[in-house]
Amino acid sequence: MGSSGINAEYMGAAKKAADKNRTRRRKLEQKLGIPAGALNGLDVLNADKYGLESLEKRLRLRRGDLQDAVRTMQDNVNHERQRQAMQMQGGGGGGGGRKRKRKKRG
């Protein structure tokens, strides 16, 4: 009985990841001008070169277009993850903390 909460939490995370993946696929489809649903089943962040090459052939896309679009999206996601990790460590950027007021000498 106690594990149901953990299972539900995992399912929530899985659903969130699936939603993000769906939105990424839709963005790629719009960018490449292909029908909605053409990229269904593609895991955008874990897509490899050879799978993308075969998809390009199947969808009759110009060679490299899908690969470039996916690689750009992967780079953007990785860059954002690194930026967030740096902020969590407190390393530079992000605006820093609260500024202190100076005491007036009088």
N, C-alpha and C positions, 0 to 999 in steps of 0.2 A: 504494500500500500504506500509506503513512504517514497518509493522511487517514482511515483507518478508525477510528482512536482518537477523532478529533474528531467524526466522524459518530456514533459510539456515545455520546459524551458528550452530544451534542445530543439524541439519541433518549432518553437517560435523563432529561434536563430536560423534554422534551416529555411523557414518560410521567408524570413527577411532576406537571406542570401539569394533565394530563388527569385524574389521580387526585383532585387538589384540586377540580377543577371538578365531578367526579362527586359527591364528598361534599357540595359546596355545593348541587347540584341535589337530592340526596336530603333535605337539611335543609329546603329550600324546600318540597318535596313533602309532607314530614311536617307542617310548620308550616301549610300551606294545606289539608291533609287531602285531597290528590288522589292518585290511584294512582301507585305507583312506576313510573318510566319515562315519565310524562306529559311531563316537561320534557326528555327526551332531545334532544340536539342544541343545547341552549341554552348559550351561553357566558355564564355568569353575570356575570363582571366586565366584559364588553364589550357587554352587552345594551342596546339602545336603547329609548326610550319606545314607538315605533311597533310594533316587533316584539313587545313585551310586551303592548300593547293587543290585537293580533290573537291572541296566545296566550290572553289572558283570554277573548276571545270564543269561541275554539275549545274551550277547556276549561270554558266556562260558569261562570267565576268572577265574583265581584262586582267591578265596575269599580274598579280601583286597588289591589286586594289584592296581586296579583302584583307590580305596579310598586313598591308600598311595601316589600314584603319584599325585593325585589332591591336597591332603592336603599339600604335599611338595611344589607344585607350588603356592598354596595360601599363604603358609608361606613365600616363597621367595618374592612374590609380596608385602605382608604386610610389610615385613622387609625393602624392598626398599622404600616404601611409608614413613615409619617412619624415615628412614635415610634422605630422601629428606626434610621432615618436620623439622627435627633437623637442617639441613643446612640452611633452610629458616629463622629459629629463631636465627641463629648465634651460636648455641650451639655446640661447639667442633668439631673436625674432619674436613675433607674436605680441609685441606691445609691452611686455614685461609686467611688473607688478604695479602697485599703487605708489604714486609720488608722495613724498613727505613734504609738508609745509615747512618753510624755514622760520625759525623764531626771529622776531625783530629785536634788534638791539636798541635799547633806548636809554 
